[in-house]
């Protein structure tokens, strides 16, 4: 479904006119399978968020390819209706001058539904993420962090994509709210028969959510392992990283 083949990414080091480049991703190759939740785990600086931007077509790799069913992911037509995203910084994910209704209407307009269908869809989505229709007229500053992230999730789900990329989507939330959002994501995955790419540094959250985890270190893939085989990871780094949940 989503095929990443020998992807490399670097950035100029020290400004626009610098000649030296810092390698951020090296020889990244893996597949995401239809319907699965793939966790991408790594410490800060491991390259996981850079990889997320490449998977969303926000940036292009220096080398290698990222293909969705054989088509380049950086083509907007390929992404449309197939992959969407929820980010860590929910405060900047919604235009502060938009109501919840306006924010959710944006992706729905791309589906060319009539106004009545759009209105009904918004109420349905809000209900599915645990919010009622009174939230339609609220602005982001009137919402809690958990409520804002629920709206972001509803918006990501609105196009009924086959995959949602979640980039540290729960890490800014309080512990009890994190659990609620993870439960919500599990429920939506079943309802919509979709999969996730779950980027996180929280190994416990990944173990709870994911079918497989890909462990990254310094811009490289250290290991990919199924959740049921976490205790069998091979590399010392992966064992150290995972020891908190396999003890």
RAMO-V214505 format. One record per backbone hydrogen bond with DSSP energy under -1.0 kcal/mol. CO is the residue of the C=O (numbers start at 1). NH is the residue of the N-H. If there is no record, write none. Layout:
co:nh
CO:NH
CO:NH
This chain:
co:nh
1:69
2:32
3:67
4:30
5:65
7:28
8:62
8:63
9:24
9:25
11:22
15:18
20:13
22:11
25:9
28:7
30:4
32:2
33:36
36:196
37:211
37:212
38:198
39:214
40:200
41:216
43:46
46:219
47:51
48:52
49:53
50:54
51:55
52:56
53:58
53:59
54:57
63:8
65:5
66:73
67:3
68:71
71:68
72:75
75:78
75:79
76:80
79:82
79:83
82:163
84:165
86:167
88:90
89:92
95:98
99:103
100:104
101:105
102:106
105:109
108:111
109:112
114:118
115:119
116:120
117:121
118:122
119:123
120:124
121:125
122:126
123:127
124:128
125:129
126:131
127:130
132:135
133:136
135:138
136:101
138:100
139:142
140:143
144:148
145:149
146:150
147:151
148:152
149:153
150:154
151:155
152:156
153:157
154:158
157:160
162:195
163:84
164:197
165:86
166:199
170:173
174:178
175:179
176:180
177:181
178:182
179:183
180:184
181:185
182:186
183:187
184:188
185:189
186:190
187:191
188:192
189:194
195:164
196:38
197:166
198:40
199:168
200:42
201:203
202:206
203:207
204:208
205:209
206:210
211:227
212:39
213:225
214:41
215:222
215:223
217:220
219:26
220:217
223:215
225:213
226:229
227:230
229:232
230:233
235:239
236:240
237:241
238:242
239:243
242:245
242:246
